[in-house]
Amino acid sequence: MTRATRFATLAGCAALVYLIFLVGIIPVPLIPTSVSDAILPVLPWWVLVSTGAYLLFQVGWGLYNFNDTPQAYDELLLDIKAAKDFLRERGVSVDA
């Protein structure tokens, strides 16, 4: 199963459970009805904002730790040099 299929399956199941609770087919266990009626309509926005905050944190952390990988930097330079040499052999101008 690919990641996309796994994500689509889990997202579909979560959306189905959310809709079942939102419509009221099954009451939310251990939570009073008044509380669930107040929380369930705003839950998708909370998930969206939380996911965005998490992803921004991951980007910031990656930028903060970017210089901590000298081996990856050297590997990247070697790959770039090999790609340029490969393209030069085939007559492509890569220094422009």
N, C-alpha and C positions, 0 to 999 in steps of 0.2 A: 504494500500500500504506500503510495507516495505521500509526501507531506501535505500536498494540496488536498488530496482525497481525505486524509486523516483530519485536516483542519475543517474541511467542508462537512464531514460527518459530525464532528464534535460541535461545530457551530450550529448545525441544523438541529441536533439534539437539544442543545442549550436553548435555542430559540423556541423549539416546541414546548419544552418545559416552562419557559418564561410565559409563553402565550397561554398555556393551560392555567397557570397561576393567575395571570392578568385577567383573563376572562372569568375566572372563578369556577371553572369546572371542578377543580380540586382545591380545597382551601390550603393555604400555606401552613405547614405544621409548626406548632410551638410559637406562633406569632398571632396576636389578636388581629381581627379583620380590619379594624380601623388603622392599625399600623401598616399592615400590608397594602391597604388601599392608598396610603400616603407614599409608601416607598416604591412600589412596583412601577408606577408610571415614569418615574425619573431614573430608574435603574439603568436603562440603556445609555443615558447621557453620562451617568457616573462611570460606567464601564469605558465609554469613549474617552472621557477626560483622563481617567486613570491610565489607560493604555497610552495615550499621547504623552503624559508625564513620564511614564516608564521609558518610552522610546527616546524622548529627549534626554533623559538621564543616561541612557545607553550610548547615545551619540556623544554626549559630553564626556563620559568616562573613556570612551574610545579615543577621543581627541586628547584627553589628558595623558593617557598612557601610550600615545603614538610613538614617542621617542624611546620607549623602553624595549624596542624590538630591533636591535642592530642586525641580527642574523636575517630577519625578514627583509630589511632594507637592502642588505647585500645581495640576497637572492633576487629581489626585484630588479636591481641594477643589472645583474647577470641576465635575467630574462629579457629585459629591454634591449641589451646589447645583442643577444642572440636573435631577437626578432628583427632588429635593424639589419643585422648581417644577412639574415634570410631574405629580407625584402630587397636589399641591395643586390644580392645575387640574381634576383629576378628583374632588375632594372627599375625598381621603384625608388623615387627620390624621397628620403625620409628626413633630411636635414633642413628642410625649408621651414 
